Amino acid sequence: MDLHPAPRADARQGNRALLVCALVGLVVFVGSDALASRSDWLWEVVGRGASGSENAAVMLEARAHSLAQEPPLAALVMGSSVADADFTERALAASLQVPPARVAKLWMPAMSDVELAMLAPLVRRLRPERVIVPASPFVMLGGLRWDRTRAYAPEVAWRLFTPRELFTDRVEHLSRAFASTHVIVRHRRELRRVLLGDHRDITALPPQGERPRVGEQIHALERARQGDFRCDTVHVRALEIFAQDVRATGAELIIASAPMAGRSLAGSAASSERLDACLESLSLAGARLRLGRDRPAFEHDDFRDLIHLDRAAAERFTRWVLEPAPNAGRPPHAL
């Protein structure tokens, strides 16, 4: 005979209530992400209120949301600020003989190739006819700073990192995988700055003394030595994965060696040749390569700084990237 039926019944009811609450919470979490990520109002607010490199990730996602409402693009340029500075939409549209509305850019300041690979799901969503990526010696510089990584896709991370690397950085991977499931969690800091606007408090501002990412890139190039440029970095692996994902969508991928000013080792002929050899040695899923050895010459006056072309030079570079590649059957160089 059960001498304690009431406590057991209460326990079962408590368990059922807990399960119902968990299911309701999960539905609310998933549903609110679906609503927010598809909300034209939210992304319009972001588009009007976001600015500056600290909001670059949410600005990129807002731009991608806007592009997803339009017909498929003829060309999408992706990458760091070089993707923005070294390509002009006017020259892209003219070379492809399409309206300007059919070309676009998705970029973030100092975007690494790891971040580029993490954005592959956006390419699947947008389905452009071709994706253009400028390649620079940065792909051959090792190192990954998680505090500077603004994009994350779990399905890409599982392919990009080894089990040991995943375990070593397990806290970062777990927290970023969770954040990737909800747009509000993913962009909570940027959305707070955008939505609060002029009424934001000091805790919403980026940390004081934080160096601009582009400045860090230029500093990295200035201090780099020849031995620092290698073809076995995590960014090289990321570029291969990005190429596979782009080609899986049916889009053409064009990877173009971007010119660098000759005031650093990265802009030297030796570094350009090493980048060419690295790109040719990779498994890039049939990507079309535009290599430095075939690139027109760019002089000191063509650059705004160490890594960005001025507008006239960018138009020349854009037209060259879309020209048929010469000597397509030339065997790859050895590293």
C-alpha positions as CSV (number, residue, x, y, z in Angstrom):
1,M,0.0,0.0,0.0
2,D,1.4,3.4,-1.0
3,L,1.6,5.5,2.1
4,H,2.7,8.7,0.2
5,P,0.5,9.0,-2.9
6,A,0.2,12.8,-2.7
7,P,3.9,13.7,-2.8
8,R,4.5,11.3,-5.7
9,A,1.6,12.8,-7.7
10,D,2.9,16.3,-6.9
11,A,6.3,15.3,-8.2
12,R,4.9,13.9,-11.4
13,Q,2.9,17.1,-11.9
14,G,6.0,19.2,-11.2
15,N,8.0,17.3,-13.8
16,R,5.3,17.7,-16.4
17,A,5.1,21.5,-15.6
18,L,8.8,21.8,-15.9
19,L,8.8,19.9,-19.3
20,V,6.0,22.2,-20.6
21,C,7.9,25.3,-19.5
22,A,11.0,24.1,-21.2
23,L,9.1,23.3,-24.4
24,V,7.4,26.7,-24.3
25,G,10.7,28.4,-23.8
26,L,12.2,26.5,-26.7
27,V,9.3,27.5,-29.0
28,V,9.5,31.1,-27.9
29,F,13.3,31.1,-28.5
30,V,13.1,29.6,-32.0
31,G,10.0,31.5,-33.0
32,S,11.4,34.9,-31.8
33,D,14.6,34.3,-33.8
34,A,12.5,33.5,-36.9
35,L,10.4,36.6,-36.5
36,A,13.3,38.9,-35.7
37,S,15.6,37.7,-38.4
38,R,12.8,38.1,-41.0
39,S,11.6,41.4,-39.7
40,D,11.9,44.1,-42.3
41,W,11.3,46.7,-39.5
42,L,14.3,45.5,-37.4
43,W,16.7,45.5,-40.3
44,E,15.5,48.9,-41.5
45,V,16.2,50.3,-38.0
46,V,19.6,48.7,-38.1
47,G,20.3,50.1,-41.6
48,R,19.4,53.6,-40.5
49,G,21.1,53.6,-37.1
50,A,24.2,51.4,-37.5
51,S,27.6,52.9,-38.4
52,G,31.2,52.4,-37.6
53,S,33.4,49.3,-37.5
54,E,32.1,48.2,-34.1
55,N,28.7,47.6,-35.8
56,A,30.1,46.0,-38.9
57,A,28.6,42.5,-38.3
58,V,25.1,43.6,-37.8
59,M,25.4,46.0,-40.7
60,L,26.5,43.1,-42.9
61,E,23.5,41.0,-41.8
62,A,21.1,43.9,-42.4
63,R,22.6,44.3,-45.9
64,A,22.2,40.6,-46.6
65,H,18.6,40.7,-45.5
66,S,18.0,43.5,-47.9
67,L,19.7,41.7,-50.8
68,A,17.6,38.6,-50.1
69,Q,14.5,40.5,-51.0
70,E,15.8,41.2,-54.5
71,P,16.4,39.0,-57.5
72,P,19.6,37.0,-57.4
73,L,22.8,39.0,-58.0
74,A,25.0,38.8,-61.0
75,A,28.0,39.4,-58.8
76,L,28.6,39.6,-55.0
77,V,32.0,40.8,-53.7
78,M,32.9,39.5,-50.3
79,G,35.8,40.1,-47.9
80,S,37.5,42.8,-45.9
81,S,37.7,46.5,-46.5
82,V,39.8,45.6,-49.6
83,A,36.7,44.1,-51.1
84,D,35.0,47.5,-50.7
85,A,37.9,49.7,-51.7
86,D,39.4,47.7,-54.6
87,F,36.1,47.1,-56.4
88,T,33.6,49.6,-57.8
89,E,30.0,48.6,-58.5
90,R,30.0,50.8,-61.6
91,A,32.9,48.9,-63.2
92,L,31.4,45.5,-62.1
93,A,28.0,46.3,-63.7
94,A,29.6,47.7,-66.8
95,S,31.9,44.7,-67.3
96,L,29.1,42.2,-66.7
97,Q,26.6,44.3,-68.8
98,V,24.0,44.2,-66.0
99,P,22.1,47.0,-64.1
100,P,24.0,48.4,-61.1
101,A,21.3,46.9,-58.8
102,R,22.5,43.4,-59.8
103,V,25.9,43.8,-58.2
104,A,26.7,44.2,-54.5
105,K,29.3,44.0,-51.7
106,L,29.2,42.2,-48.3
107,W,32.3,43.2,-46.3
108,M,33.6,44.0,-42.8
109,P,36.7,45.9,-41.9
110,A,39.6,43.5,-41.5
111,M,37.5,40.4,-42.2
112,S,39.6,37.3,-41.9
113,D,39.2,34.3,-44.1
114,V,37.8,32.4,-41.1
115,E,35.0,35.0,-40.9
116,L,34.6,34.7,-44.7
117,A,34.1,30.9,-44.4
118,M,31.6,31.4,-41.6
119,L,29.5,33.6,-43.9
120,A,29.0,30.8,-46.4
121,P,25.4,30.2,-45.3
122,L,24.6,33.7,-46.4
123,V,25.9,32.8,-49.9
124,R,23.5,29.8,-50.0
125,R,20.7,32.1,-49.0
126,L,21.5,34.8,-51.6
127,R,22.5,32.4,-54.5
128,P,24.4,35.0,-56.6
129,E,25.6,34.0,-60.0
130,R,29.2,34.6,-59.1
131,V,31.1,35.5,-55.9
132,I,34.3,37.6,-56.1
133,V,36.9,37.5,-53.2
134,P,40.1,39.5,-53.1
135,A,43.0,37.4,-51.8
136,S,45.8,39.1,-49.9
137,P,48.9,37.9,-48.0
138,F,46.8,38.1,-44.8
139,V,45.5,34.6,-45.7
140,M,49.1,33.3,-45.2
141,L,49.5,34.9,-41.8
142,G,48.7,32.5,-39.0
143,G,46.8,33.2,-35.8
144,L,43.1,33.6,-34.9
145,R,41.8,36.1,-32.3
146,W,38.4,35.0,-31.1
147,D,37.7,38.4,-29.6
148,R,38.0,39.8,-33.1
149,T,35.9,37.1,-34.8
150,R,32.4,38.5,-35.6
151,A,30.9,35.6,-37.6
152,Y,30.3,32.0,-36.6
153,A,28.5,29.0,-38.2
154,P,28.6,25.7,-36.3
155,E,28.4,23.6,-39.5
156,V,31.5,25.4,-40.8
157,A,33.4,25.2,-37.6
158,W,33.0,21.4,-37.5
159,R,34.7,21.2,-40.9
160,L,37.3,23.9,-40.3
161,F,38.7,22.9,-36.9
162,T,40.2,19.6,-35.8
163,P,38.6,17.8,-32.7
164,R,41.6,18.9,-30.7
165,E,41.2,22.6,-31.7
166,L,37.5,22.4,-30.9
167,F,38.2,21.0,-27.5
168,T,41.0,23.4,-26.7
169,D,38.7,26.4,-27.5
170,R,35.5,24.6,-26.3
171,V,34.2,27.6,-24.3
172,E,34.5,29.9,-27.4
173,H,32.9,27.3,-29.7
174,L,30.0,26.5,-27.3
175,S,29.2,30.2,-26.6
176,R,29.4,31.2,-30.3
177,A,27.4,28.1,-31.4
178,F,24.6,29.1,-28.9
179,A,24.7,32.8,-30.1
180,S,24.5,31.7,-33.7
181,T,21.0,30.3,-33.0
182,H,19.4,33.6,-32.3
183,V,19.8,37.0,-34.0
184,I,19.3,39.0,-30.8
185,V,21.9,37.0,-28.8
186,R,24.3,37.0,-31.8
187,H,24.2,40.8,-32.2
188,R,23.1,41.9,-28.7
189,R,25.9,44.5,-28.3
190,E,25.5,46.0,-31.7
191,L,21.7,46.0,-31.5
192,R,21.9,47.7,-28.1
193,R,24.0,50.5,-29.6
194,V,21.8,50.9,-32.6
195,L,18.4,50.8,-30.8
196,L,19.5,53.1,-27.9
197,G,21.1,55.6,-30.3
198,D,21.9,58.9,-28.6
199,H,20.5,57.6,-25.3
200,R,22.9,54.7,-24.9
201,D,25.0,54.6,-21.7
202,I,28.7,54.3,-21.5
203,T,28.5,50.5,-21.0
204,A,27.2,50.2,-24.5
205,L,30.3,51.8,-26.1
206,P,33.2,49.8,-27.4
207,P,36.1,49.5,-25.0
208,Q,38.4,52.6,-24.9
209,G,41.8,52.1,-26.4
210,E,40.6,49.3,-28.7
211,R,42.7,49.6,-31.9
212,P,40.9,49.8,-35.2
213,R,41.0,46.5,-37.0
214,V,42.3,48.0,-40.3
215,G,45.1,49.6,-38.3
216,E,46.0,46.3,-36.8
217,Q,46.1,44.7,-40.3
218,I,48.4,47.4,-41.6
219,H,50.6,47.0,-38.5
220,A,50.7,43.3,-39.0
221,L,51.9,43.7,-42.6
222,E,54.6,46.3,-41.6
223,R,56.1,44.0,-39.0
224,A,55.8,40.7,-41.0
225,R,58.8,38.8,-42.2
226,Q,59.1,36.4,-45.1
227,G,58.9,33.3,-42.9
228,D,55.5,34.5,-41.5
229,F,53.8,34.0,-44.8
230,R,52.8,30.3,-44.9
231,C,50.3,28.2,-46.9
232,D,49.2,26.0,-43.9
233,T,47.3,28.5,-41.8
234,V,43.7,28.2,-40.5
235,H,42.8,31.0,-42.9
236,V,44.0,29.0,-45.9
237,R,41.9,26.0,-44.7
238,A,38.9,28.4,-44.3
239,L,39.3,29.7,-47.9
240,E,39.2,26.1,-49.2
241,I,36.0,25.4,-47.3
242,F,34.4,28.7,-48.5
243,A,35.3,27.7,-52.1
244,Q,33.6,24.3,-51.6
245,D,30.4,25.9,-50.2
246,V,30.2,28.6,-52.9
247,R,30.6,26.0,-55.7
248,A,27.9,23.8,-54.0
249,T,25.4,26.6,-54.6
250,G,26.2,26.6,-58.3
251,A,27.8,30.0,-58.3
252,E,31.1,30.8,-60.0
253,L,33.9,31.8,-57.5
254,I,36.6,34.2,-58.6
255,I,39.5,34.7,-56.3
256,A,41.7,37.6,-57.3
257,S,45.1,38.5,-55.9
258,A,44.7,42.1,-54.6
259,P,47.6,44.5,-55.1
260,M,49.5,45.8,-52.0
261,A,51.6,49.0,-51.9
262,G,55.3,48.3,-52.3
263,R,56.1,49.9,-49.0
264,S,56.0,46.6,-47.1
265,L,57.1,43.1,-47.6
266,A,53.5,42.1,-48.4
267,G,53.7,44.3,-51.4
268,S,56.9,42.8,-52.7
269,A,57.2,40.7,-55.9
270,A,58.3,37.7,-53.7
271,S,55.2,37.9,-51.5
272,S,53.0,38.2,-54.6
273,E,54.6,35.1,-56.2
274,R,54.3,33.2,-52.9
275,L,50.6,34.0,-52.7
276,D,50.1,32.9,-56.3
277,A,51.8,29.6,-55.6
278,C,49.8,29.1,-52.4
279,L,46.4,29.7,-54.2
280,E,47.4,27.4,-57.1
281,S,48.2,24.6,-54.6
282,L,44.9,24.7,-52.9
283,S,41.7,22.6,-53.5
284,L,39.5,25.5,-54.4
285,A,36.6,23.6,-56.0
286,G,37.2,24.9,-59.5
287,A,37.5,28.6,-58.5
288,R,38.8,30.9,-61.2
289,L,42.1,32.4,-60.1
290,R,43.3,35.9,-61.1
291,L,46.9,35.9,-60.0
292,G,49.4,38.6,-59.2
293,R,51.7,37.6,-62.0
294,D,49.0,38.5,-64.6
295,R,47.8,41.6,-62.8
296,P,48.4,45.1,-64.3
297,A,50.9,47.3,-62.5
298,F,49.8,49.6,-59.7
299,E,52.1,52.4,-58.6
300,H,52.6,54.2,-55.3
301,D,50.1,56.9,-56.3
302,D,47.3,54.3,-56.9
303,F,47.0,53.5,-53.2
304,R,45.2,55.4,-50.5
305,D,47.3,53.6,-47.9
306,L,49.2,50.4,-47.6
307,I,46.4,48.1,-48.7
308,H,43.6,50.1,-50.4
309,L,43.4,51.4,-54.0
310,D,42.0,54.8,-54.9
311,R,38.9,54.9,-57.0
312,A,40.5,55.2,-60.4
313,A,42.8,52.2,-59.7
314,A,39.9,50.2,-58.2
315,E,38.0,50.6,-61.5
316,R,41.0,49.2,-63.4
317,F,41.4,46.4,-61.0
318,T,37.7,45.5,-61.1
319,R,37.8,45.3,-64.9
320,W,40.9,43.2,-64.9
321,V,39.4,40.7,-62.4
322,L,36.4,40.0,-64.8
323,E,38.6,39.6,-67.9
324,P,39.2,36.0,-69.0
325,A,42.2,34.5,-67.2
326,P,45.2,34.0,-69.5
327,N,47.1,30.8,-69.6
328,A,44.4,28.9,-67.7
329,G,46.1,25.6,-68.3
330,R,49.5,26.7,-66.9
331,P,50.7,24.1,-64.3
332,P,50.8,25.4,-60.7
333,H,54.0,26.6,-59.1
334,A,55.6,24.6,-56.3
335,L,55.7,26.2,-52.9
